[in-house]
Amino acid sequence: MSKTLKRFYLILILAGISWVGLIARLGYLQWKYKDASPYDPYAHRPFLKKVTGERGSIFARDNTVLATSMPLFRVAADPAAWSEAEVRDSLKQLAEGLSRLFPDVYPKSEAVHRFLYERWKAGDRHVYLLPYKVLLTYQQQKAVAELPLLRKKPGRNALIIEKITHKRSYPYGNLARATLGYLVNDSVAWRGLESAFHEVLRGEERWVLVRRLPNGVEIPLEDLAEFEPQPGADIFTTIDPHLQDIVSQALEKGIQRHHAKDGVAILMEVQTGEILAIANGGERFNHAVSTLWEPGSTFKVATAAALLEAKAIQPQQRFFVPASLNVADRTLSDGRNSEFMTLEDALTRSSNVAFASLCYKAFDKKSSQFYQYLERFKLLSKSGISLYSEPAPAYIPPRSRYFNPTTLPWMAIGYNIRLTPLQLLVFYNAIANDGKWVPPKLVREIRYPDGEVQVPSLPEPQQIMSPQTARILRQYLQQVVAKGTASNIFTPLYSIAGKTGTAKKVERGVYVNQYRASFVGFFPADKPRYSCIVVIDEPQEGGIYGGEVAAPIFREIADAVVFRDIEVAPRPLEPLPERQLPSLPVVVQNRVIPLYNYFAISTPDRPETPVVRTQPSTHYVSFLPYKAPLPHRVVGMSLRSALSELEKNGYTVYWQGKGPFVSRVQVRSAKEVLLELGDEAPF
């Protein structure tokens, strides 16, 4: 082969290798910058970027914050703006200031001093003062802005502030979260109030001039700390954080105690319809507002109301109740012999046969009239709560293809109709309110940044039944608690009125042996102030019936609420020593509350101090704040609690004498004490 030909092949091979390398390089660049465009003007010149104002906050009944947005910032500097004399005189003070403000990031100021000096020498125009992932609050960035070399001067501003986001914060954690909703990625409103009021909560959108550096970082050309879009409006709700905590804890304990799948509890103010607390098991989904359930026996009160309003039965009338009721191909039985009852007896004993037969007899030939009463009672329509997720009740309309002879009698006992727990509670609330229906109120007002106040529109209150019917039903419901299916929660301290319910669940169109236990009512029954509903889904332990599962949770909530409210709290009996509940003079809250709960002793007052003084009465034990310093704080405690408190704080402890609690403390040295036991405290 000639030399010329060899050279030709060599050149051809080299050219081929070059082309392969070039193609590989182009492929790599295309993959690396697959989201970029060679025509993207943003890479070469300033462009406008959308910036959103701070999202409005959600407040509780007492104006404490339930949800708020915290603006977060990155801070950078332009070292080229510093003169040599300024660097020599002030760079060390700047480094020390950053180390003082952020000791976890810069434990030693020398490192940040060296870093900033090198960036200044290199002529950098944009240097982050903290690692890129570190975001600052408004107060932190203002503190940085006061450091040497970063303070604004006429004609020069070496500090570059980048507003990154508004991080949504929920100070009460998981409390009422299913009702509040969520803000996914701090931008997308999902469920609850966050979603229902998204348009008013979200801030104004504005455009700001920014520039993108080769590394992809976008630098605002305007100071975003000063250029603020208009923030969103604030929402003021009716939720009481303390009552919400009481209701949530009682519900969660009940779910755990009965090994239940889920549960809900709602507490409402009778006259105003304001929702004071709304709890869902685990706060994963708002079943209280958004899920339709067959109410079971709690619906019998609506049937009783329709019978009384239609004059189909008189309050004291006795009627015959057969042992069973046969309708078409179905049989309904209570497992009892035939007998005579009054309407009060039927409700107190929750007789399915009595209500099914009464409804069948009164409305079988005029089923539309029964539905008209339900429509008037607001049981066939939404409650009107300010949440998007509320569905309309589901039922079988008369004269529809699914309506049959069994529809009406089974609806009379709480089947063939599905309601949300809230929709059922609002009906009971009307009974407590002398027959006057008031819409449930969750949002009191909306306050805009310009000072405008808006009250969300709600349906008008309506008289849905006669005051006489409401009074009769209140008396019946009191008897349910006094001697009926909820007699286990009767208390002589205040009156409770309500109805138990136990409903089978439907799976794939078939009723299965899984249940929902419920109790709904109001208290004090003689002058109703609060209405409440508790529903426990699929209890596995401790029974399945509303009276044994849901009613005790209702009573726990009612106890805590009543003893907090001075207007309805029962007056203590004469405080004779033998009638007072047991209590040590001084206790540690988190140790004794589970014990009091176990023995069903109410502790309505729970101050913020971990250690409290006790004030026992005939009916409950009050806790009073106690802030005495150690070691004298243990006077009045049991020996075990005193030893725990002192030893965990480094004290060497000795004790002498006999008695149920520490009556005196002798300080022997700085960390050595002698405890004297006795049965009298010095206070």
VEXFI-586931 format. One record per residue (C-alpha): residue in one letter; x, y, z. Coordinates in steps of 0.1 Angstrom, whole numbers. Layout:
N
ATOM bati     x     y     z
ATOM    A     X     Y     Z
...
//
This chain:
683
ATOM bati     x     y     z
ATOM    M     0     0     0
ATOM    S    14    34   -10
ATOM    K    22    60    16
ATOM    T    -4    83     1
ATOM    L   -31    58     6
ATOM    K   -20    52    42
ATOM    R   -21    89    49
ATOM    F   -56    91    34
ATOM    Y   -69    63    56
ATOM    L   -53    78    86
ATOM    I   -69   112    79
ATOM    L  -103    94    73
ATOM    I  -100    75   106
ATOM    L   -91   107   126
ATOM    A  -120   126   109
ATOM    G  -144    98   118
ATOM    I  -132    98   154
ATOM    S  -137   136   155
ATOM    W  -172   133   141
ATOM    V  -181   106   166
ATOM    G  -168   127   195
ATOM    L  -187   158   182
ATOM    I  -219   138   179
ATOM    A  -214   124   214
ATOM    R  -208   159   228
ATOM    L  -239   173   211
ATOM    G  -260   144   225
ATOM    Y  -246   150   260
ATOM    L  -254   188   258
ATOM    Q  -289   181   245
ATOM    W  -295   157   274
ATOM    K  -280   181   300
ATOM    Y  -300   211   288
ATOM    K  -331   193   276
ATOM    D  -353   218   293
ATOM    A  -335   248   279
ATOM    S  -340   265   245
ATOM    P  -313   282   224
ATOM    Y  -339   308   217
ATOM    D  -347   314   254
ATOM    P  -343   351   258
ATOM    Y  -344   348   296
ATOM    A  -309   333   295
ATOM    H  -294   365   281
ATOM    R  -315   394   294
ATOM    P  -337   404   324
ATOM    F  -373   390   323
ATOM    L  -405   394   344
ATOM    K  -413   367   369
ATOM    K  -446   363   388
ATOM    V  -445   369   425
ATOM    T  -474   362   449
ATOM    G  -482   381   480
ATOM    E  -483   365   514
ATOM    R  -513   342   519
ATOM    G  -538   352   545
ATOM    S  -540   336   579
ATOM    I  -568   315   594
ATOM    F  -577   325   630
ATOM    A  -596   308   658
ATOM    R  -626   321   678
ATOM    D  -602   337   703
ATOM    N  -581   352   675
ATOM    T  -552   328   679
ATOM    V  -536   316   647
ATOM    L  -547   283   632
ATOM    A  -528   286   599
ATOM    T  -504   313   587
ATOM    S  -477   319   561
ATOM    M  -442   327   569
ATOM    P  -421   345   542
ATOM    L  -387   329   537
ATOM    F  -357   346   521
ATOM    R  -322   340   508
ATOM    V  -296   367   513
ATOM    A  -266   374   491
ATOM    A  -240   401   487
ATOM    D  -224   420   459
ATOM    P  -187   422   472
ATOM    A  -178   444   442
ATOM    A  -196   472   460
ATOM    W  -171   472   488
ATOM    S  -141   494   488
ATOM    E  -107   482   499
ATOM    A  -109   504   530
ATOM    E  -143   490   539
ATOM    V  -131   454   535
ATOM    R  -101   462   557
ATOM    D  -121   479   584
ATOM    S  -155   460   585
ATOM    L  -152   426   569
ATOM    K  -142   410   602
ATOM    Q  -172   426   619
ATOM    L  -195   413   592
ATOM    A  -181   377   596
ATOM    E  -185   379   634
ATOM    G  -221   391   630
ATOM    L  -230   362   607
ATOM    S  -214   338   631
ATOM    R  -234   353   660
ATOM    L  -267   352   641
ATOM    F  -261   317   627
ATOM    P  -238   298   650
ATOM    D  -250   264   636
ATOM    V  -239   274   601
ATOM    Y  -208   294   611
ATOM    P  -195   282   644
ATOM    K  -162   301   637
ATOM    S  -162   335   621
ATOM    E  -127   330   605
ATOM    A  -141   306   579
ATOM    V  -167   330   566
ATOM    H  -142   359   568
ATOM    R  -118   340   546
ATOM    F  -146   330   522
ATOM    L  -159   365   517
ATOM    Y  -125   380   513
ATOM    E  -116   355   485
ATOM    R  -149   363   467
ATOM    W  -142   400   470
ATOM    K  -107   395   456
ATOM    A  -121   375   427
ATOM    G  -145   403   419
ATOM    D  -177   382   423
ATOM    R  -209   402   420
ATOM    H  -233   376   437
ATOM    V  -222   357   468
ATOM    Y  -247   338   490
ATOM    L  -240   347   526
ATOM    L  -254   314   538
ATOM    P  -256   279   522
ATOM    Y  -282   278   494
ATOM    K  -306   256   513
ATOM    V  -307   279   543
ATOM    L  -339   301   542
ATOM    L  -344   330   566
ATOM    T  -374   345   582
ATOM    Y  -383   381   578
ATOM    Q  -368   390   612
ATOM    Q  -336   371   603
ATOM    Q  -331   389   570
ATOM    K  -338   422   587
ATOM    A  -310   414   612
ATOM    V  -286   405   584
ATOM    A  -294   438   567
ATOM    E  -281   457   597
ATOM    L  -246   441   596
ATOM    P  -215   461   585
ATOM    L  -210   463   547
ATOM    L  -246   453   542
ATOM    R  -264   484   554
ATOM    K  -280   504   526
ATOM    K  -262   536   517
ATOM    P  -270   563   492
ATOM    G  -263   550   457
ATOM    R  -252   516   469
ATOM    N  -269   485   482
ATOM    A  -246   455   486
ATOM    L  -273   433   501
ATOM    I  -293   412   477
ATOM    I  -326   398   492
ATOM    E  -344   370   474
ATOM    K  -379   361   486
ATOM    I  -383   324   480
ATOM    T  -417   314   492
ATOM    H  -444   316   519
ATOM    K  -442   285   539
ATOM    R  -475   275   554
ATOM    S  -474   269   591
ATOM    Y  -501   253   614
ATOM    P  -492   262   650
ATOM    Y  -516   237   665
ATOM    G  -502   208   644
ATOM    N  -528   182   635
ATOM    L  -556   199   655
ATOM    A  -587   203   631
ATOM    R  -565   198   601
ATOM    A  -591   181   581
ATOM    T  -613   212   585
ATOM    L  -585   237   579
ATOM    G  -573   218   549
ATOM    Y  -538   217   534
ATOM    L  -515   238   512
ATOM    V  -496   213   491
ATOM    N  -461   226   482
ATOM    D  -471   259   498
ATOM    S  -491   267   467
ATOM    V  -519   243   459
ATOM    A  -549   245   482
ATOM    W  -564   211   490
ATOM    R  -596   205   510
ATOM    G  -610   223   540
ATOM    L  -610   261   545
ATOM    E  -577   264   525
ATOM    S  -596   252   494
ATOM    A  -630   268   500
ATOM    F  -615   302   506
ATOM    H  -585   299   484
ATOM    E  -594   329   462
ATOM    V  -596   353   492
ATOM    L  -567   337   511
ATOM    R  -542   339   483
ATOM    G  -522   370   479
ATOM    E  -520   394   450
ATOM    E  -499   384   420
ATOM    R  -473   408   406
ATOM    W  -445   407   382
ATOM    V  -409   415   392
ATOM    L  -378   420   370
ATOM    V  -352   392   375
ATOM    R  -321   380   358
ATOM    R  -310   344   354
ATOM    L  -273   336   359
ATOM    P  -255   308   340
ATOM    N  -258   285   369
ATOM    G  -296   288   368
ATOM    V  -300   311   399
ATOM    E  -325   339   393
ATOM    I  -315   373   408
ATOM    P  -342   399   414
ATOM    L  -333   433   401
ATOM    E  -357   449   427
ATOM    D  -356   445   464
ATOM    L  -384   421   472
ATOM    A  -383   429   509
ATOM    E  -397   463   499
ATOM    F  -416   454   467
ATOM    E  -444   434   483
ATOM    P  -475   423   465
ATOM    Q  -507   427   484
ATOM    P  -513   399   509
ATOM    G  -544   378   510
ATOM    A  -574   383   533
ATOM    D  -576   367   568
ATOM    I  -603   342   578
ATOM    F  -617   343   613
ATOM    T  -634   310   622
ATOM    T  -657   299   650
ATOM    I  -634   271   662
ATOM    D  -624   273   699
ATOM    P  -589   258   702
ATOM    H  -594   246   738
ATOM    L  -628   230   730
ATOM    Q  -613   215   698
ATOM    D  -585   200   719
ATOM    I  -611   185   743
ATOM    V  -632   171   715
ATOM    S  -603   157   696
ATOM    Q  -587   140   726
ATOM    A  -620   125   737
ATOM    L  -626   112   701
ATOM    E  -591    97   697
ATOM    K  -592    80   730
ATOM    G  -626    65   721
ATOM    I  -614    53   688
ATOM    Q  -584    36   704
ATOM    R  -604    22   733
ATOM    H  -628     5   709
ATOM    H  -602    -4   683
ATOM    A  -624    14   658
ATOM    K  -617    22   622
ATOM    D  -626    59   624
ATOM    G  -648    84   640
ATOM    V  -661   120   641
ATOM    A  -673   144   668
ATOM    I  -688   179   663
ATOM    L  -696   205   690
ATOM    M  -719   234   681
ATOM    E  -734   264   699
ATOM    V  -772   260   699
ATOM    Q  -785   295   694
ATOM    T  -759   307   669
ATOM    G  -750   275   650
ATOM    E  -713   283   655
ATOM    I  -692   252   652
ATOM    L  -669   253   682
ATOM    A  -650   220   674
ATOM    I  -650   195   646
ATOM    A  -628   164   650
ATOM    N  -621   135   626
ATOM    G  -602   104   636
ATOM    G  -566   109   626
ATOM    E  -576   142   608
ATOM    R  -570   124   574
ATOM    F  -604   133   559
ATOM    N  -634   154   570
ATOM    H  -660   127   573
ATOM    A  -680   149   597
ATOM    V  -688   172   567
ATOM    S  -681   152   536
ATOM    T  -692   116   541
ATOM    L  -728   103   539
ATOM    W  -737    76   564
ATOM    E  -770    59   572
ATOM    P  -779    73   607
ATOM    G  -797    43   621
ATOM    S  -818    49   653
ATOM    T  -808    86   657
ATOM    F  -831    92   627
ATOM    K  -862    80   647
ATOM    V  -864   115   662
ATOM    A  -871   129   628
ATOM    T  -898   103   623
ATOM    A  -913   112   657
ATOM    A  -912   149   648
ATOM    A  -931   142   615
ATOM    L  -957   121   634
ATOM    L  -963   148   659
ATOM    E  -964   176   634
ATOM    A  -989   156   612
ATOM    K -1010   150   643
ATOM    A -1008   113   635
ATOM    I -1002   106   672
ATOM    Q -1006   124   705
ATOM    P  -978   127   730
ATOM    Q  -995   106   757
ATOM    Q -1013    82   733
ATOM    R -1008    45   739
ATOM    F -1006    23   708
ATOM    F -1002   -13   701
ATOM    V  -967   -25   690
ATOM    P  -967   -60   675
ATOM    A  -938   -84   681
ATOM    S  -928   -81   645
ATOM    L  -937   -61   614
ATOM    N  -941   -78   580
ATOM    V  -938   -56   549
ATOM    A  -937   -73   515
ATOM    D  -910  -100   518
ATOM    R  -892   -85   548
ATOM    T  -897   -89   586
ATOM    L  -887   -64   612
ATOM    S  -885   -74   649
ATOM    D  -871   -61   682
ATOM    G  -869   -95   698
ATOM    R  -897   -86   723
ATOM    N  -934   -96   727
ATOM    S  -962   -74   715
ATOM    E  -972   -46   739
ATOM    F  -986   -11   742
ATOM    M  -963    19   742
ATOM    T  -963    56   741
ATOM    L  -941    76   717
ATOM    E  -918    83   746
ATOM    D  -916    46   754
ATOM    A  -908    38   718
ATOM    L  -880    64   717
ATOM    T  -866    56   751
ATOM    R  -863    19   742
ATOM    S  -855    26   706
ATOM    S  -881     3   692
ATOM    N  -877    -4   655
ATOM    V  -911   -20   652
ATOM    A  -929     9   668
ATOM    F  -914    36   646
ATOM    A  -916    15   614
ATOM    S  -952     5   620
ATOM    L  -963    41   630
ATOM    C  -947    56   599
ATOM    Y  -961    29   577
ATOM    K  -996    34   591
ATOM    A  -995    72   589
ATOM    F  -977    78   556
ATOM    D  -979    46   535
ATOM    K -1007    60   513
ATOM    K  -992    95   513
ATOM    S  -955    89   513
ATOM    S  -949   123   497
ATOM    Q  -962   140   529
ATOM    F  -935   122   550
ATOM    Y  -908   135   525
ATOM    Q  -923   170   528
ATOM    Y  -917   169   565
ATOM    L  -881   157   560
ATOM    E  -876   185   535
ATOM    R  -890   210   560
ATOM    F  -867   196   587
ATOM    K  -838   203   563
ATOM    L  -829   166   562
ATOM    L  -830   163   524
ATOM    S  -807   193   516
ATOM    K  -772   205   524
ATOM    S  -766   223   557
ATOM    G  -750   252   539
ATOM    I  -716   251   557
ATOM    S  -688   271   541
ATOM    L  -670   241   527
ATOM    Y  -670   228   491
ATOM    S  -669   192   501
ATOM    E  -705   189   516
ATOM    P  -726   165   496
ATOM    A  -764   166   495
ATOM    P  -782   138   515
ATOM    A  -789   106   495
ATOM    Y  -823    90   496
ATOM    I  -849    71   475
ATOM    P  -875    96   462
ATOM    P  -911    86   462
ATOM    R  -924    74   429
ATOM    S  -889    66   417
ATOM    R  -880    32   402
ATOM    Y  -863    21   435
ATOM    F  -891    31   458
ATOM    N  -910     0   472
ATOM    P  -933    -9   501
ATOM    T  -903   -13   524
ATOM    T  -887    20   517
ATOM    L  -907    41   541
ATOM    P  -908    19   572
ATOM    W  -871    13   569
ATOM    M  -864    49   564
ATOM    A  -884    56   596
ATOM    I  -856    38   616
ATOM    G  -827    54   598
ATOM    Y  -820    33   567
ATOM    N  -826    41   530
ATOM    I  -813    76   537
ATOM    R  -778    88   541
ATOM    L  -767   120   559
ATOM    T  -735   136   570
ATOM    P  -730   138   608
ATOM    L  -732   176   605
ATOM    Q  -765   175   587
ATOM    L  -780   153   614
ATOM    L  -765   174   642
ATOM    V  -781   206   627
ATOM    F  -815   190   629
ATOM    Y  -810   181   666
ATOM    N  -797   216   672
ATOM    A  -831   229   659
ATOM    I  -849   207   685
ATOM    A  -827   223   712
ATOM    N  -835   257   698
ATOM    D  -873   255   701
ATOM    G  -877   242   666
ATOM    K  -857   270   650
ATOM    W  -831   258   624
ATOM    V  -799   278   622
ATOM    P  -773   272   595
ATOM    P  -739   259   608
ATOM    K  -714   287   609
ATOM    L  -677   279   606
ATOM    V  -664   313   593
ATOM    R  -674   345   612
ATOM    E  -658   370   589
ATOM    I  -632   378   563
ATOM    R  -609   407   568
ATOM    Y  -591   422   538
ATOM    P  -558   441   540
ATOM    D  -575   474   531
ATOM    G  -597   471   562
ATOM    E  -628   458   545
ATOM    V  -647   432   565
ATOM    Q  -670   407   548
ATOM    V  -694   382   565
ATOM    P  -700   351   544
ATOM    S  -736   347   534
ATOM    L  -755   318   549
ATOM    P  -791   305   546
ATOM    E  -816   323   567
ATOM    P  -827   307   600
ATOM    Q  -861   290   597
ATOM    Q  -888   276   621
ATOM    I  -888   240   609
ATOM    M  -912   226   635
ATOM    S  -935   240   662
ATOM    P  -920   250   695
ATOM    Q  -944   226   712
ATOM    T  -931   197   691
ATOM    A  -895   207   699
ATOM    R  -903   208   737
ATOM    I  -919   174   736
ATOM    L  -890   159   718
ATOM    R  -866   174   743
ATOM    Q  -885   157   771
ATOM    Y  -883   124   753
ATOM    L  -846   127   746
ATOM    Q  -840   135   783
ATOM    Q  -857   103   792
ATOM    V  -834    84   767
ATOM    V  -805    94   790
ATOM    A  -824    92   823
ATOM    K  -838    56   818
ATOM    G  -833    45   782
ATOM    T  -806    33   759
ATOM    A  -781    60   772
ATOM    S  -788    57   809
ATOM    N  -751    49   814
ATOM    I  -742    85   809
ATOM    F  -769   100   831
ATOM    T  -755   125   857
ATOM    P  -773   144   884
ATOM    L  -750   174   880
ATOM    Y  -766   186   847
ATOM    S  -791   173   822
ATOM    I  -783   156   789
ATOM    A  -808   149   761
ATOM    G  -799   128   731
ATOM    K  -805    96   711
ATOM    T  -783    66   705
ATOM    G  -779    50   671
ATOM    T  -765    17   658
ATOM    A  -765    12   620
ATOM    K  -752   -17   600
ATOM    K  -728    -8   572
ATOM    V  -733   -16   535
ATOM    E  -705   -31   514
ATOM    R  -711   -37   477
ATOM    G  -748   -32   481
ATOM    V  -751   -57   510
ATOM    Y  -755   -51   547
ATOM    V  -726   -67   566
ATOM    N  -719   -73   603
ATOM    Q  -700   -40   607
ATOM    Y  -715   -11   626
ATOM    R  -714    26   632
ATOM    A  -723    36   667
ATOM    S  -735    71   673
ATOM    F  -750    95   699
ATOM    V  -763   129   691
ATOM    G  -779   154   715
ATOM    F  -775   186   735
ATOM    F  -768   199   770
ATOM    P  -778   212   795
ATOM    A  -812   198   784
ATOM    D  -833   222   805
ATOM    K  -816   252   789
ATOM    P  -797   239   758
ATOM    R  -764   257   751
ATOM    Y  -744   231   732
ATOM    S  -753   204   707
ATOM    C  -729   175   699
ATOM    I  -727   144   678
ATOM    V  -702   115   681
ATOM    V  -700    87   655
ATOM    I  -676    57   659
ATOM    D  -670    37   627
ATOM    E  -666    -1   631
ATOM    P  -659    -5   668
ATOM    Q  -642   -39   675
ATOM    E  -639   -39   713
ATOM    G  -662   -29   741
ATOM    G  -695   -33   722
ATOM    I  -711   -20   690
ATOM    Y  -741     0   703
ATOM    G  -743    37   704
ATOM    G  -751    37   741
ATOM    E  -720    18   750
ATOM    V  -696    32   724
ATOM    A  -704    67   714
ATOM    A  -725    80   744
ATOM    P  -696    78   769
ATOM    I  -674    99   745
ATOM    F  -703   124   743
ATOM    R  -704   125   782
ATOM    E  -667   131   784
ATOM    I  -669   160   760
ATOM    A  -700   174   778
ATOM    D  -683   172   812
ATOM    A  -653   191   801
ATOM    V  -674   218   783
ATOM    V  -699   223   811
ATOM    F  -673   227   839
ATOM    R  -655   253   817
ATOM    D  -686   274   811
ATOM    I  -695   295   841
ATOM    E  -730   301   828
ATOM    V  -740   265   829
ATOM    A  -715   249   853
ATOM    P  -734   231   882
ATOM    R  -732   247   915
ATOM    P  -710   227   939
ATOM    L  -728   211   969
ATOM    E  -717   220  1004
ATOM    P  -680   213  1004
ATOM    L  -679   188  1032
ATOM    P  -646   170  1035
ATOM    E  -661   135  1031
ATOM    R  -677   146   998
ATOM    Q  -646   160   982
ATOM    L  -629   141   954
ATOM    P  -594   127   963
ATOM    S  -564   148   954
ATOM    L  -529   156   965
ATOM    P  -521   193   972
ATOM    V  -495   195   944
ATOM    V  -493   172   913
ATOM    V  -475   169   880
ATOM    Q  -502   172   853
ATOM    N  -491   147   828
ATOM    R  -489   120   855
ATOM    V  -522   125   872
ATOM    I  -545   133   842
ATOM    P  -545    97   829
ATOM    L  -554    85   864
ATOM    Y  -582   109   868
ATOM    N  -595   100   833
ATOM    Y  -594    63   843
ATOM    F  -617    70   873
ATOM    A  -639    94   853
ATOM    I  -630   123   876
ATOM    S  -633   156   856
ATOM    T  -603   180   856
ATOM    P  -617   209   835
ATOM    D  -589   235   842
ATOM    R  -555   227   828
ATOM    P  -530   256   831
ATOM    E  -498   257   812
ATOM    T  -475   250   841
ATOM    P  -464   214   843
ATOM    V  -468   213   881
ATOM    V  -502   225   895
ATOM    R  -519   231   928
ATOM    T  -552   212   932
ATOM    Q  -586   224   944
ATOM    P  -609   194   948
ATOM    S  -646   198   950
ATOM    T  -676   175   952
ATOM    H  -678   171   915
ATOM    Y  -643   177   900
ATOM    V  -607   186   907
ATOM    S  -595   221   895
ATOM    F  -559   226   886
ATOM    L  -543   260   895
ATOM    P  -510   273   881
ATOM    Y  -480   267   903
ATOM    K  -446   282   896
ATOM    A  -427   278   929
ATOM    P  -389   272   923
ATOM    L  -372   240   930
ATOM    P  -366   224   955
ATOM    H  -396   240   974
ATOM    R  -419   232   944
ATOM    V  -422   196   956
ATOM    V  -441   205   988
ATOM    G  -475   189   986
ATOM    M  -463   162   961
ATOM    S  -463   125   967
ATOM    L  -428   112   976
ATOM    R  -425    94   943
ATOM    S  -433   125   923
ATOM    A  -410   146   945
ATOM    L  -381   122   940
ATOM    S  -386   122   903
ATOM    E  -387   160   900
ATOM    L  -356   165   922
ATOM    E  -334   137   910
ATOM    K  -338   146   873
ATOM    N  -326   181   882
ATOM    G  -295   167   899
ATOM    Y  -305   168   936
ATOM    T  -294   143   962
ATOM    V  -325   135   982
ATOM    Y  -331   122  1017
ATOM    W  -364   118  1035
ATOM    Q  -379   112  1069
ATOM    G  -413   109  1086
ATOM    K  -446    94  1075
ATOM    G  -475   108  1055
ATOM    P  -491   108  1020
ATOM    F  -470   138  1007
ATOM    V  -440   161  1013
ATOM    S  -449   187  1039
ATOM    R  -415   204  1043
ATOM    V  -382   207  1024
ATOM    Q  -349   214  1042
ATOM    V  -320   225  1019
ATOM    R  -288   211  1032
ATOM    S  -265   223  1004
ATOM    A  -268   236   968
ATOM    K  -278   201   955
ATOM    E  -288   182   987
ATOM    V  -322   183  1003
ATOM    L  -341   165  1031
ATOM    L  -378   159  1026
ATOM    E  -402   156  1056
ATOM    L  -434   136  1050
ATOM    G  -467   145  1066
ATOM    D  -504   150  1061
ATOM    E  -505   188  1062
ATOM    A  -492   213  1036
ATOM    P  -480   248  1047
ATOM    F  -506   264  1023
//
